[in-house]
Amino acid sequence: MVRAYKHEHIYRHPWDRVTTASWRKFTDPDTPAVLSHVLDVHTLSHRLDAASGCLHTVRSITVRSPSLPFFLRRIIGGEAVVCHCIETSVVDPRARSMEIVAVNASLRGLIEVEERSSYQPHPENPEGWTLLRQDTSIRCKPFKALAAVAEKVEQRCVERFQQNSVKGREFVERICKYLEAESSAAAAGATAS
């Protein structure tokens, strides 16, 4: 069984501000308080394709899973587990697109998670708004006798991913507002000079 959900969100900020905020999401000082499920983030590789102007990155992200059902706590030992994820991204500044794919690297014998996100200028207001599209699929790999439990685990994971997705979008929105304020202050300072 696979659980999947799609979500679209409109940031009322230009593409460059939203993508900058997205990059700063894990390095902001408030990250541990707001995105408490994120334990660690490391950039594994990055390269700039000189011909296309695209930035390609790979990051490892370590997260804490949602609280597990009783029988899984007994098997794995603990309320939650640490999961390691790999995030690949491509930023194309010429086309103004940012594509991100995150998959779990650990626990794949039990569950497979894939989240695809894209940031593009909104078609109705390409200079002022950004459209975020997220597609997430979660697949529990149960033994046949555990299929009903697997469905519950999948549902719990979907609910947690949706909650964390909302937190992430709100956090990017907050960083966009910081960036907007910084930009306004810099413009005012330049005008006063």
C-alpha positions in Angstrom: 0.0 0.0 0.0 1.2 3.5 -0.8 0.0 6.7 0.8 0.5 9.8 -1.3 -0.4 13.4 -1.0 0.1 16.5 -3.0 0.1 20.1 -1.8 0.5 23.5 -3.5 1.3 26.7 -1.6 1.7 30.2 -2.9 4.3 32.4 -1.3 3.6 36.0 -1.9 7.2 36.7 -2.4 9.4 36.6 -5.5 11.1 33.4 -6.6 14.7 34.5 -5.7 13.6 35.4 -2.1 11.7 32.2 -1.5 14.5 30.0 -2.8 17.0 31.9 -0.7 14.8 31.4 2.3 14.5 27.7 1.5 18.3 27.4 1.5 18.5 29.2 4.8 15.7 27.0 6.4 18.1 24.6 8.0 20.8 27.1 9.0 18.6 29.7 10.7 19.2 30.1 14.4 15.5 29.4 15.1 15.5 26.0 13.2 15.9 23.8 16.3 12.9 25.3 18.0 10.6 25.3 14.9 11.8 22.2 13.0 12.6 20.1 16.1 12.4 16.8 14.1 15.5 17.9 12.1 18.6 16.7 14.0 21.4 17.4 11.5 22.0 18.6 7.9 25.3 18.3 5.9 26.1 19.2 2.4 27.7 16.2 0.8 28.4 17.7 -2.6 27.6 20.8 -4.7 28.6 21.8 -8.2 27.8 24.6 -10.6 27.3 23.6 -14.2 29.1 26.4 -16.0 27.2 25.7 -19.3 23.7 25.7 -17.9 24.2 27.8 -14.8 22.5 25.2 -12.7 23.5 24.4 -9.1 23.4 20.7 -8.2 23.6 19.8 -4.5 23.3 16.7 -2.4 22.6 16.9 1.3 22.2 14.4 4.1 19.4 15.2 6.5 18.9 13.4 9.8 15.4 13.5 11.3 13.6 12.0 14.2 10.6 9.8 13.2 7.2 10.2 14.6 6.4 8.1 17.7 6.1 4.5 16.7 3.2 2.1 17.5 3.7 -0.2 20.5 4.7 -3.4 18.6 7.4 -1.5 16.6 8.8 0.1 19.7 9.2 -3.4 21.1 11.0 -4.6 17.9 13.1 -1.5 17.3 13.4 -0.3 20.9 12.3 3.3 21.5 9.6 5.8 21.0 11.0 7.1 17.8 13.9 6.3 15.5 16.5 8.4 13.8 16.2 8.3 10.0 18.8 9.4 7.5 17.6 11.1 4.3 19.3 12.2 1.1 18.1 15.4 -0.5 19.2 16.2 -4.1 18.4 19.6 -5.6 18.8 21.4 -8.9 18.5 25.2 -9.0 18.2 26.7 -12.4 18.4 30.5 -12.1 17.8 31.2 -15.8 14.5 29.2 -15.9 13.8 30.3 -12.2 13.1 26.8 -11.0 14.3 24.8 -8.0 13.6 21.1 -7.8 14.2 19.1 -4.7 13.9 15.3 -4.1 14.3 13.8 -0.7 14.3 10.1 0.1 15.0 8.1 3.2 18.4 6.2 3.1 17.8 4.3 6.3 14.9 2.1 7.3 14.2 1.3 3.7 13.4 -2.3 4.6 10.4 -1.1 6.6 9.4 2.1 4.9 10.1 4.1 1.8 9.5 7.9 1.7 10.0 10.2 -1.3 9.2 13.9 -1.3 9.4 16.0 -4.4 9.2 19.8 -4.2 9.4 22.4 -6.9 9.6 26.2 -6.6 8.6 28.2 -9.7 7.3 31.7 -10.3 3.5 31.7 -10.0 1.8 31.9 -13.4 -0.5 34.7 -12.4 2.2 36.9 -10.8 5.6 35.6 -11.9 7.5 38.6 -10.6 5.9 38.8 -7.2 4.8 35.2 -6.2 6.2 31.7 -6.0 4.4 28.5 -6.4 5.5 25.5 -4.3 4.4 22.1 -5.3 5.0 19.1 -3.1 4.3 15.4 -3.9 5.0 12.9 -1.1 4.6 9.1 -1.2 5.1 6.8 1.8 5.1 3.1 1.4 5.4 0.7 4.3 6.9 -2.7 3.5 5.1 -5.1 5.9 4.9 -8.8 6.2 1.5 -9.9 5.0 0.2 -10.5 8.5 1.1 -6.9 9.4 -0.7 -5.2 6.5 -3.3 -3.5 8.7 -0.6 -2.2 11.1 1.4 -1.0 8.1 -1.5 1.1 6.9 -1.7 2.7 10.3 2.0 3.4 10.3 1.7 4.9 6.8 -1.2 7.1 7.9 0.7 8.3 11.0 3.7 9.1 8.8 1.5 11.0 6.3 0.0 13.0 9.2 3.5 13.8 10.6 4.9 14.7 7.2 1.9 17.0 6.6 2.4 18.7 10.0 6.2 19.1 9.4 5.5 20.4 5.9 3.3 23.1 7.3 6.0 24.1 9.8 8.6 24.2 7.0 6.4 26.4 4.8 5.7 28.8 7.7 9.4 28.9 8.5 10.3 29.7 4.9 7.7 32.4 4.9 9.2 33.9 8.1 12.7 33.9 6.5 11.2 35.6 3.4 10.0 38.4 5.6 13.5 38.7 7.2 15.0 38.9 3.7 12.4 41.5 2.6 13.1 43.6 5.7 16.9 43.3 5.1 16.3 44.4 1.4 14.1 47.3 2.4 16.7 48.5 5.0 19.5 48.2 2.5 17.5 50.2 -0.1 16.7 52.9 2.4 20.3 53.1 3.4 21.4 53.5 -0.2 18.8 56.2 -0.8 19.9 58.1 2.3 23.6 58.1 1.1 
